[in-house]
């Protein structure tokens, strides 16, 4: 996050375009890993890109930092951007998010909560996601769930 802090010193709270990645991590029961963030809402592990990183590297680094897990193969679900992804955060900073959403079941390591970013981390059934899941994260998750439903119907 040093890159963004350095930019903010130059531009103040004016809108920035900030790329990042989040990951839909599914366990063997097809449950989705969510983190209860310290800002109060539930979301996906992920964050902003640092200089020199690829979106995949950002996804792996952020997941490791926030959950302790190591990510293997990633599948790109979609990239979300545009006016629907404009945010003004509590300190007044404004940003347009460009977010690559990945999915994976290829996970190793031990699940650990990073208390600076999360209150808790928990797997949820896809049809029983928690209250407090922000609209932003719902917009990332819903298309993936809909795709899984279509694939399941085709297999019947």
C-alpha positions as CSV (number, residue, x, y, z in Angstrom):
1,X,0.0,0.0,0.0
2,X,3.0,2.3,0.0
3,X,2.4,3.1,-3.7
4,X,-1.0,4.4,-3.0
5,X,0.2,6.3,0.1
6,X,2.9,8.0,-2.0
7,X,0.3,8.9,-4.7
8,X,-2.0,10.3,-2.1
9,X,0.7,12.7,-0.9
10,X,0.8,14.1,-4.4
11,X,-2.9,14.2,-5.3
12,X,-4.7,14.4,-2.0
13,X,-8.1,12.9,-2.0
14,X,-8.8,13.3,-5.7
15,X,-10.0,10.2,-7.6
16,X,-7.4,7.6,-8.6
17,X,-7.8,4.5,-10.7
18,X,-6.5,1.7,-8.6
19,X,-6.1,-1.9,-9.8
20,X,-6.4,-4.9,-7.5
21,X,-7.4,-8.5,-7.2
22,X,-9.7,-10.6,-5.0
23,X,-10.0,-14.4,-4.9
24,X,-13.0,-16.7,-4.6
25,X,-11.5,-19.5,-2.5
26,X,-13.6,-22.7,-2.4
27,X,-13.0,-25.7,-0.2
28,X,-13.8,-29.3,-1.0
29,X,-17.5,-28.7,0.0
30,X,-17.7,-25.8,-2.5
31,X,-18.0,-23.3,0.4
32,X,-16.6,-19.8,-0.1
33,X,-14.0,-18.3,2.2
34,X,-14.9,-14.8,3.4
35,X,-13.3,-12.4,5.8
36,X,-15.0,-10.3,8.3
37,X,-13.0,-7.1,7.8
38,X,-12.0,-4.7,10.5
39,X,-14.1,-2.0,8.8
40,X,-17.2,-4.1,9.7
41,X,-18.2,-5.7,6.4
42,X,-17.7,-9.2,5.0
43,X,-15.6,-9.5,1.8
44,X,-13.2,-11.6,-0.2
45,X,-9.5,-11.7,0.5
46,X,-7.6,-9.4,-1.8
47,X,-6.3,-5.9,-2.2
48,X,-4.4,-3.4,-4.3
49,X,-1.6,-4.0,-6.7
50,X,1.9,-2.8,-5.9
51,X,4.4,-1.5,-8.5
52,X,5.8,-4.3,-10.6
53,X,3.2,-6.9,-9.7
54,X,0.9,-8.8,-12.0
55,X,-2.7,-9.1,-11.0
56,X,-2.1,-12.8,-10.2
57,X,0.8,-11.9,-8.0
58,X,-1.3,-9.4,-6.2
59,X,-4.0,-12.0,-5.6
60,X,-1.5,-14.5,-4.2
61,X,0.3,-11.9,-2.0
62,X,-2.9,-10.5,-0.6
63,X,-4.4,-13.9,0.2
64,X,-1.2,-15.0,1.9
65,X,-1.1,-11.7,4.0
66,X,-4.8,-11.8,5.0
67,X,-5.4,-15.6,5.4
68,X,-2.0,-17.4,5.7
69,X,-3.0,-19.5,2.7
70,X,-0.9,-20.3,-0.3
71,X,-2.7,-20.1,-3.7
72,X,-1.9,-22.3,-6.6
73,X,-3.7,-22.2,-9.9
74,X,-6.0,-19.2,-10.4
75,X,-8.9,-18.9,-12.9
76,X,-9.9,-15.5,-14.0
77,X,-13.7,-15.0,-13.4
78,X,-14.0,-11.4,-14.6
79,X,-12.6,-7.9,-14.3
80,X,-14.9,-5.3,-12.8
81,X,-14.5,-1.6,-13.4
82,X,-16.4,1.6,-14.3
83,X,-18.7,4.1,-12.6
84,X,-20.3,1.3,-10.4
85,X,-16.9,0.9,-8.8
86,X,-16.4,4.4,-7.7
87,X,-15.7,4.7,-3.9
88,X,-15.3,7.5,-1.4
89,X,-13.7,6.1,1.7
90,X,-14.2,7.4,5.2
91,X,-11.1,9.6,5.1
92,X,-12.3,11.3,2.0
93,X,-10.1,9.5,-0.5
94,X,-11.9,8.8,-3.8
95,X,-11.1,6.0,-6.2
96,X,-12.2,4.0,-9.2
97,X,-11.5,0.3,-8.6
98,X,-10.4,-2.0,-11.4
99,X,-10.7,-5.4,-9.8
100,X,-9.6,-8.8,-11.2
101,X,-11.7,-11.6,-9.6
102,X,-10.1,-15.0,-9.6
103,X,-11.4,-18.4,-8.3
104,X,-9.4,-21.3,-7.0
105,X,-9.7,-24.6,-5.1
106,X,-5.9,-25.0,-5.3
107,X,-5.0,-23.9,-1.7
108,X,-2.4,-24.9,0.8
109,X,-1.2,-23.7,4.2
110,X,-2.8,-23.0,7.5
111,X,-5.8,-20.6,7.8
112,X,-4.7,-17.7,10.0
113,X,-6.5,-14.4,10.7
114,X,-4.5,-11.2,10.2
115,X,-5.9,-9.1,13.0
116,X,-4.9,-5.9,11.3
117,X,-7.3,-6.6,8.4
118,X,-9.8,-9.2,9.7
119,X,-11.9,-10.0,12.7
120,X,-12.5,-13.5,11.5
121,X,-12.3,-15.7,8.4
122,X,-14.9,-18.3,7.7
123,X,-16.2,-20.6,4.9
124,X,-19.9,-20.2,3.9
125,X,-22.3,-22.2,1.8
126,X,-22.9,-20.3,-1.5
127,X,-26.6,-20.1,-0.7
128,X,-26.0,-18.9,2.9
129,X,-23.7,-15.9,2.6
130,X,-23.6,-13.7,5.7
131,X,-25.4,-10.4,6.3
132,X,-23.0,-7.5,6.0
133,X,-21.6,-8.7,2.6
134,X,-21.1,-5.4,0.8
135,X,-22.7,-4.7,-2.6
136,X,-19.2,-4.5,-4.1
137,X,-18.4,-8.1,-3.1
138,X,-21.9,-9.3,-3.9
139,X,-21.3,-8.0,-7.5
140,X,-18.1,-10.1,-7.7
141,X,-19.6,-13.3,-6.2
142,X,-23.1,-13.4,-7.8
143,X,-21.9,-14.0,-11.4
144,X,-19.7,-16.8,-10.3
145,X,-22.5,-18.5,-8.3
146,X,-24.8,-18.1,-11.3
147,X,-22.2,-19.7,-13.6
148,X,-21.8,-22.7,-11.1
149,X,-25.6,-23.1,-11.1
150,X,-25.7,-23.2,-14.9
151,X,-22.8,-25.8,-15.0
152,X,-24.6,-27.9,-12.4
153,X,-27.9,-27.9,-14.5
154,X,-26.0,-28.9,-17.6
155,X,-24.5,-31.9,-15.7
156,X,-27.9,-33.2,-14.6
